[in-house]
């Protein structure tokens, strides 16, 4: 059932409506956008899904329509076709009725599964398509996903604004969709952290009886593309009193792979899974580590071109956490050029292990990388800075329309951010 707390409020006019076919808390950039727009005085609403164990991260009276429960890909079998189509229809009807009753000036749709519910309609609202992923054909892709992907590609040519988190993804999409203007680039950075949060990590590890000399941390979804079995397999090169702490959701099969790789390195007893946590608590836990890992593997185009898209890469910088990351396109320009971490081949356990050992054995190097990472976060790798041009464009459509009337929208700003 769609959750509405008050019928009159649900029908009140919005400035901006966000549409995502997922639980918004699983995508920090979406939460950041909603909160920043509301902080700047806009009336914001969001249509999304529920998810087990998530804590509401929306502030400032943002209105919310939660259509159905999100499928847990790490713990559940895929829904049957009838349930998938029923959920699709419920989401479609919610989007259609909410847009009609709240009359938003701007609608932001996220990724393919959001954009298919938000057709460009310049006479009614400005359509923004914010793609996190570079969507391409998948093996054994069904009719529904294939049609949605093609539809989103074609519709993007008529959208008012396209956004990507990575410059390489944006360039490829512009070519494939034959766009006249390049998409804006808004990298997936966290909100600005003026101070690093106090960390409960040491206390948490003590509670479960783990003593250690140093901690290597991974923060985020624990899947097949993050180089985690390779990292676990590199632990024979780490100091013997170091722990590998993973914070995030993991399927049992992936946990088994990681533990097996660590076992082959004689280090299975030094791997700790802390499970999924609320985003803010997860960041606080990670702040107590010595080194962070962000080892994305180029298993498809999106992962190959992911320099600006990996949340944890920028979260480690915000926390002042030196990192070992992958060496894909554009990554070195963010990490090594700014002296905040080391880039290695994410498929090479020896290279990973040597980089981790180098950092753990050199406190002075870690302090230098930490200081540089924090400085870069405060200067430009924060969401306030990344989103400022797009937020200004959105604000212009909303507040400019009040002065000019709904029959004529303001033109998009010309000052494109350098990707």
PyMOL commands that set and color helices and strands:
alter all, ss='L'
color gray80, all
select helices_A, chain A and resi 7-11+24-26+28-39+81-102+111-115+143-158+167-177+201-207+228-233+235-237+252-264+268-270+279-286+301-304+311-319+331-334+349-360+363-379+383-386+388-404
alter helices_A, ss='H'
color red, helices_A
select strands_A, chain A and resi 16-19+44-50+63-69+106-110+126-131+161-164+184-185+214-219+242-247+271-275+291-294+323-326+341-344
alter strands_A, ss='S'
color yellow, strands_A
deselect
rebuild
show_as cartoon
